[in-house]
């Protein structure tokens, strides 16, 4: 370090300035996250823990913790609690809401500790006259111009690749539909397992006449899994039931044997007492008295061993009963966890399906005679969803975006690069509609 006082002073001021700047940025981000109110398609991470006084430690509720996606109606589906309306609420408010719901639903002595974090903001969508229309990850302070840049800027069609993007989207749409049907079948099976139903109640999307062969295959597979899992559980319970009956019969046999040996010991003790008097009078020899006392001691030892065996049998019976309850609890927890994951995947698949359909419908469009902003030949429109429905808003390049916005990009017809409104625009670059992280 320099020995110059002025140099040290400058270094100190520079360090202080950098520290102040870092602190400002940190608290600004924290405040922004805290002020953010959950919108549709926001992915949140929920962690739930509760103090276990018997073990002296906090325990995490794995079956209820995890990632959840806010639906288009502003709700999340939480196992045990059910559907919760979280739209328009902050992380802190949602955490308090979940804690209170669990406290009331499960009858807990004290509410559990719940934390809610933003795992992923809703995507924004860029469609129209851009190079790679599709879904892109939202970030705070994102503007329309930045969103257009993420989509590759203004679209300029190479004729040799015309139509490839649409074909790719149609293929992806078919894949997503198949995945959605499989998830619907899995969810129906898991719900039947949790409810203890004798059969699966499949939704109309699988049972309708126009569902197709894939739906029939999905239902057949899920019925097979449902039957196999039920049979496995029945076998485990029957095995434990047989073991419990064996312990019960052993206890009954040991109790009967203990009663008989107790009566024999009492009779032998009476006989020993009589012979003791005769030995004292010299009528009977002491060898006969000693032999009888030896037999009495052996009978008492056998009776004590029977008590020990009965204790072991009772312990085995208790452990068998505990295992029977453990099988049901373990299966309920496993099914609840799988149901949570399947519902989250289904929500994401439906969102992606909707996005692709919109991309196929909303192609690059020309607005004849559209005015240009400054030197730009593009007309920009934002479609924003609220509780009353979608609304179209005129936008400029500097307009800030909100999570879930759809940016429509049109080309004005007054330019030399006017696009024919009757001609669908091909897609170039990476797979159209791909989400950029």
N, C-alpha and C positions, 0 to 999 in steps of 0.2 A: 504494500500500500504506500502511496505517495506520502512524503512527509510535509508537503506543501499544505498549509492550513486552508488556503483558498480552494485548492483542488479537492480536499476532503469535504469542504462545505458544499461544493458543487455535486460531488458524488452523493452526499447525504440528501440534498434536495431532489436529485434525480430519483433516488430510491424511494423517497417519500411520495413523489409524484406518481411513480409506477404503482406503488402500493395503494394509493388512493384511487387510481384509475381501475385497478383490478377489483378493489372492494366495491366500487360503484357498479361495475359490470356484473359482479356476482349478485348483489342485492337487487339489481334491476331485473335479472333473469328470475331470481326467486320470487320477486313481487309479481312478475308477469305470470309465472306458473300458478301462483296462489290466486291471482285474480281471474284466471281462465275458467270459464264456465263450460261445462261439458256439452259438446254438440254431438249430433248423430255421427256414427262411425268413428268416434274416439275410442281408442283402445286403452283401457286402464288396467293397472296391476293392483290387485287387492291382496293385502297380507292381514291375516287374522291370528292373533295369539291370545292366550289366556293363562293367568297364573294358576298353577296347580299346587295348592298348599300341602297336599300329602307328599309330593315329591320335592317340593321346594324349588321349583323351576318353572319357567315359562314354556308352554307347549304350543307349537304352531298347528293350526287346523289346516292340514294339507288338502282335505276334500273340498274346502270352501275357498281356499286361497288360489290365486292364479290370475290369468289375463282374461278380461271380459270386454266385449265390444258393445258400445251403446248403439241400440237399434235406431232405425229411422223414426220411431215413435218416442225416442228419448228414454228408453228403458233398458235394463239389463236383467238377465235371468240368473238369479243366485240360488244354488241348491239350498233346500230347507226353507229359505225365506220366500222364494218365488220371484215374481216380477217386481222390480222397483223402478219408480219414475225418478231418474237422475238428471234429465235434461235441464240445462240452464243452471245447474248448481256447481259450486266449487268443490275441490277435492275434500276440504275439511267438512263441508256440509254433507257430502255423500258418506264420508267415513262415520260421522255421527249418526246418520240415517241407518246405515247397515248395522252399527253396534246396537242401536235401540231396537231394530227389528229382530236381531238374533236374541237379544235379552228377553223380549216379549214372546217370541215364537218358541224358544227352547226352555223358558222358565228358569233362566240362570240366576244365581244369587247376585252376581255383579256383571255388568256388560263387559264383553271382551274388548281388547284393544284392536282397533282397526286402522290401517293406513291405506290411503289411496294415492297412487302416483300415475302420471300420464306416461303411458308406454309408447303411444304413437298417436299423433294428431290425425284427424281425418284427411284423406287425400283431397287435392284439388284436381280438376279435370280440364284439360285443354282440348278443344275440338275445333274443326274447321280448317282454315287455310294455314296449317302449320305442318312442319316436316314429319313429326312423330306425335300425333294426337294420342292422348291417353291419360292415365292417372299418374300424378306425381305427389311426392311427399310434401305436405305443408310444413312451413316453418314460420314463426312469428315475423311480422314485418315484410312478408312476401308481397310484391307488387305484380300488377298485370304484365308489365314488360318483362320482369324476371321469369314469370310463368311461361310466357311465350318463348323466352330464351331456353328454358328447360325443355320445351317441346321442339327445339331445333330451329326456331325462327320461322319466318314466312315460308310457306310451301312453294317449291318450284318443281313441277312434275317431270321426271324422266319417263318418256313414253315406253321405254323397253320394259319397265317394271310395273306397268299398269295392272291393277287388279290383284297383285300379290298380297297386299295388306288385308283386303277384304276376305280372301280365301283363308288366310291365317287366322283371322278373327272368328270366322265361321267354325274352323276346326277347334279352336279353343273353347268356343261356346258349347260345342257338342261334348267336349271333355268335362266342362264344368257342370253341364246338366247331368251327366252320368255320376259325377262325384256327389252332386246334391241329392240324387236319388239314394245313393248308398248311405249318405249321412242320415237321411230321413228314416231309412230302415233301421239303422243302428240306434237312433234316438228312440224310436218306438219300442225296440226290444229292451233297451235299458230302462225305460219308463215302466214297462211291464214287470221287469225284475224288481225294481224298487217298490212297486205297488203290490207285489205278490200276486199278480194276475195269473190266471190259468192259461191265457193265450195272449198274443200280441194284437193290439189294435192299431193297424197301419193307417196313416193319413190318406186323404183322397188323392193326393198327388201320386201315390203308388197304386191305389186300387181302381182308379178310373180306367175306362175302356181304352182311352188313347194313351195310356202310360207307356205301352210298348213292352218288348221282351226284356229289356234291362230291368224294369220294375219287377217283373215276375221272378227273375233270377235273384234280385235283391231280397224279395220277401221269402223265397224258398231258403236262401242261405241264412237269413236271420232266424227263421223258424227252426232250422236245424241247430243253430247255435243256442237258441233259447231252450230247446229240448235237451241238448247235450249238457248244458250248464245245470239245468234243473235235475237231470238224472245224476250228475256228479254230486250235487249237494245232497240228494236223497241217499246215495250210497254212503257218503260220509256220515250222515246223521244215523242211518241204520247201523253202520259199524259201531258207532259210539253207543247206540241204544243197546246193541247186543252186549257190549262190554259192561254197560251199566247194569244190565240184568244179571250178568255173571257175578259182578260184585255184590249185588243184592242177594242172590241165592247163596253166595259164600257167607255173607253176614248172617243170614237165617240159619244156615247149617252150624256156624260157629256158636250162635246164640243157643241153639238146642243142645249142642255138645257141652257148652259151658254150664247149662242148667243141670244136665245129667252128672257131669263131673262134680258140680257143687254138692249135689245130693249124696254122691258116693263119699266125698270128703267128710261130710257131716256124719254119715254113718260110721266111717272109719274112726273119726275123732271120738265118737261115743264108745266104740269098742275099745279103743286105746285107754280111755278113762276107766272102763270097767276092769281091764286087765291090769292096769296100774295098781288098783286096790288089791287085786288077787296076788300080785307080786309082793306087795308090802306085807301080806299075810302069809306068804310063803307057800301059797297053794299052786301058783303057776311059776314056771322057770322064767328067768330074766331074758333068756334067748328068744322066747316067743314074743315077749314084750318089745325087744329091740327090733325084731323082724317087722313087726306091725308098724312101728314108728318109722322104719325106713320106707315102707310102702306108702305111708301117709305123706312123707316128704316128697316122694316121687309124684304122687297124685297132685299135690299142690303146685309143683313145678310145671307139670303139664297144663294145669288150669291157667297159670300165669302166661304160658306160651300161647294158649288160645286167645287170651285177652290182647296180646301183642298182634297176633294175626288179624283179629277183628279190627284193631285200630288201623292197620295197614289197608285193609279192605275199605274202610270208611274214607280214608284219604284218597284211594283210587276212585271211589264213587264220586267224591267231590270234584276231583280233577276232570273226570269224564263229563260231568255236568257243565263245568266251566268251558270245556272245549266245544260243547254243543252250542252254547251262546256265542262263543268266539267265531264260529263258522258263519253265523248269520251276520254278525257285526262286520266281519271282514268283507263279506260279499256286498253288503250295503255300501260300505265306504268305497270299494272298488268300482261299483256301478255308478255311484254319485260322481266320482272323479272322471270316469269315462264319459258320462253324460254331459258334464260341464265342458269338456274339451270338444265333444262332437257338436254341441250347440254353438260354440264359438266358431268352429270351422264352417258350419252351415251358414252363419251370418256373413262370414267373409265370402263364401262362395256366391251367395245371393247378391251381395254388393258387387262383386266382380261381374256376375252375369248381367246385372242392370247396366253397368258401365259399358260392357261390350255391345249390348243392344243399342245403347245411346250412340256409341261410336259408329255403328253400322248405319244408323238412321241419320245422324247429324254429320253429313259430309261437308267438304269445302263448298261454300255457297257464295255467290256474287250478289251484292246489293247494288242494283243499277242506280247510278247517280248519287251514291253515298258520299257525303262530304268527308274529306280527309282532315285529320288533326295535324296541323303543322305540315311537315314534309312526309308524313306517313300516309300510305295508301290503304291502310287497314282500318276497318271499323271493329271496335271491341265492345262486347256485351257480356255482362256477368249475369248468370242465372243463380239466384240465391234462394235457398229453401228456408222457410220458417214454418211456424205452426199453422199458418193460414194457407200454405202452399208455396210453389215456386214463383219467384218474381224476377223479371228481367230489368237490369239496371244498365244504363249507358255508362261506359267507363273510358278512362284515358290510360296512358301507359303508366302513370304514377299512382293509380288507384290501388289502395291496399286490399288484399284478399282476405277472406275469412275461410275457416276450415269447411270443406264440402262444396265450395264454389265451383261452378262450371263456367269456364271462359270460352266464349264463342268468338272466333276470329273470322271476319269476312274480308273479302278483297273488293275494293271499290272499282266500279266499271269505268271510271274516268282515266284509268292508267293504261299504259301500253301492255301490261301483263294481265289484262282482264281474263278471268276464267269463265269458260262457258258454263252457265248455270245448269244446263241439261246434262253435262258430262260429269260422272262421278270421279272424284280425285283419287288416284292411287296413293299408297303409303310407301314410304321409303325408310331407310335406316333400320334400327332395331325393330323387333317385332312390335307392330302397332298396338297401342294400348298398354304396353308394358309399363310397369310401375318402377319409377326411378327412386332409389333410396338416397 
